[in-house]
Amino acid sequence: MVYVANPYFKQRGSYGYFQVPNRNVPESSSQSFDPPLGLGSLEAVGYFDEVLDLGESGKYVSWGFLFRAPVGEVVNQLRSQIWEAQRLRKDDQIFVRSEVWNQLQKNPTWEKVAAIGGTVPKPGTIERVLLIEPSDDNANLTRFGCSLQGSVPAEMLKTERPDMGIE
């Protein structure tokens, strides 16, 4: 595995993760890779791992890679490796695939939906989203990552992001 040689890659038991200086502080929630990690013809030049507490609107937990390539090229190069890539949809300059978990249901499961960008998840729900989008910080980079948004309980983070409880 190419990641193991990266000094920011950590492994605990059966899972691995990239470590950033501080996921709770926007200025410290990313880590550059030098040298970049190669993934086919793409270069991953960094990793981001962000947690924002939006108060009544819930939490926003986001993580993924930064590629030195345009969005369309990243989508084309990685489409064959994306789970349920046929559900990716283009929304302006962003590619997105989303699911919603409704905690108010008797037996909640991830429901495949086309969540509306720019809206806050309804109370008691969590949106799980794959996003491939231009970086706000650098026009030469594309963010390829996942997010959990809304009423994200600690129990869900134990399964979706087990690395968050060990640092």
C-alpha positions in Angstrom: 0.0 0.0 0.0 1.5 3.3 -1.1 0.1 5.2 1.9 2.1 3.3 4.5 5.3 5.1 3.5 3.7 8.5 4.1 4.8 9.9 7.5 1.2 11.2 8.2 -0.4 7.8 7.7 -1.3 6.1 11.0 -2.6 2.6 11.5 -4.6 1.3 14.5 -5.8 -2.2 14.3 -7.6 -2.9 11.1 -8.0 0.7 9.9 -5.7 3.5 8.8 -6.0 7.3 8.6 -4.0 10.4 7.8 -3.3 12.7 10.6 -3.7 16.5 10.4 -2.4 19.0 12.9 -5.9 19.8 14.3 -9.2 18.9 12.6 -11.1 21.4 14.8 -9.2 24.5 13.6 -9.7 25.4 9.9 -6.1 26.6 9.4 -4.7 23.3 10.8 -7.2 20.9 9.2 -5.1 19.8 6.3 -1.7 18.2 5.7 0.5 18.6 2.5 2.3 15.6 1.1 5.9 15.9 -0.1 6.3 14.0 -2.2 2.8 13.7 -3.5 1.0 10.4 -3.5 0.4 8.9 -6.9 -2.9 7.4 -7.8 -2.8 6.4 -11.4 -1.9 9.6 -13.3 -3.2 11.8 -10.5 -1.1 13.4 -7.7 -2.6 13.6 -4.2 -0.8 16.6 -2.8 -2.5 16.6 0.6 -5.3 15.4 2.9 -8.0 17.4 4.8 -9.9 16.4 7.9 -12.3 19.0 9.2 -14.8 19.2 12.0 -17.1 22.2 12.3 -19.8 22.5 15.0 -22.6 24.5 13.5 -24.6 24.7 16.7 -28.3 24.0 16.1 -27.5 23.0 12.5 -25.4 20.1 13.7 -21.9 19.0 12.9 -20.0 19.0 9.6 -17.3 16.3 9.5 -15.4 16.2 6.3 -12.3 14.3 5.1 -10.5 13.5 1.9 -7.7 14.1 -0.6 -6.5 17.2 -2.4 -5.5 16.5 -6.0 -3.5 18.7 -8.3 -5.9 18.4 -11.3 -9.2 19.9 -12.5 -12.4 18.4 -11.2 -13.4 16.7 -14.4 -10.0 15.0 -14.7 -10.3 13.7 -11.1 -13.8 12.4 -11.8 -12.7 10.7 -15.0 -9.6 9.1 -13.5 -11.3 7.8 -10.3 -14.8 7.0 -11.5 -14.1 3.2 -11.8 -13.0 3.2 -8.1 -16.1 5.1 -6.8 -18.7 3.0 -5.1 -22.0 3.5 -6.9 -20.4 5.9 -9.4 -23.5 5.8 -11.5 -25.2 7.9 -8.8 -22.7 10.7 -9.1 -24.4 13.8 -10.3 -23.1 17.1 -11.5 -24.2 20.3 -9.7 -22.5 23.3 -11.3 -18.8 22.6 -10.8 -19.3 19.9 -8.1 -19.9 16.2 -8.5 -21.9 14.7 -5.6 -23.4 11.4 -4.4 -25.5 11.5 -1.2 -27.5 9.4 1.3 -29.6 10.4 4.3 -30.0 8.6 7.7 -33.2 9.5 9.5 -32.7 8.8 13.2 -36.4 9.2 13.8 -37.3 6.1 11.8 -37.8 2.8 13.7 -35.0 1.0 11.8 -32.9 3.7 10.2 -30.7 2.9 7.2 -28.9 5.0 4.6 -31.4 6.1 2.0 -30.1 7.0 -1.4 -31.3 10.6 -2.1 -30.3 13.6 -4.1 -29.6 16.0 -1.2 -29.9 19.6 -2.2 -26.6 21.5 -1.9 -26.4 24.5 0.4 -29.3 23.4 2.7 -29.0 22.3 6.3 -30.0 18.7 7.0 -33.4 18.4 8.8 -33.2 17.8 12.6 -32.7 14.2 13.4 -31.1 13.4 10.1 -27.6 12.9 8.8 -26.4 13.4 5.3 -23.5 11.3 4.0 -22.0 12.9 0.9 -19.2 12.2 -1.5 -18.0 15.5 -3.0 -15.6 16.2 -5.8 -15.2 19.9 -6.0 -12.8 22.8 -6.6 -10.8 23.8 -3.6 -11.8 27.2 -2.2 -8.2 27.8 -1.0 -6.4 27.0 -4.2 -7.8 27.1 -7.8 -5.3 24.4 -8.9 -6.6 21.8 -6.5 -9.6 19.5 -6.4 -11.1 18.2 -3.1 -12.2 14.6 -3.3 -13.8 13.6 0.0 -16.7 12.6 2.1 -18.7 14.4 4.7 -21.2 13.7 7.5 -23.6 16.6 8.1 -26.3 17.2 10.5 -27.3 15.5 13.8 -24.2 13.2 13.8 -24.1 11.1 17.0 -20.9 9.9 18.7 -22.0 6.3 18.1 -22.1 6.9 14.3 -18.6 8.4 14.4 -17.3 5.2 16.1 -18.2 3.2 12.9 -17.8 5.8 10.2 -14.7 7.5 11.6 -13.2 5.3 14.2 -9.9 7.2 14.1 -11.6 10.3 15.6 -11.7 8.8 19.1 -8.1 7.8 19.5 -6.2 11.1 19.1 
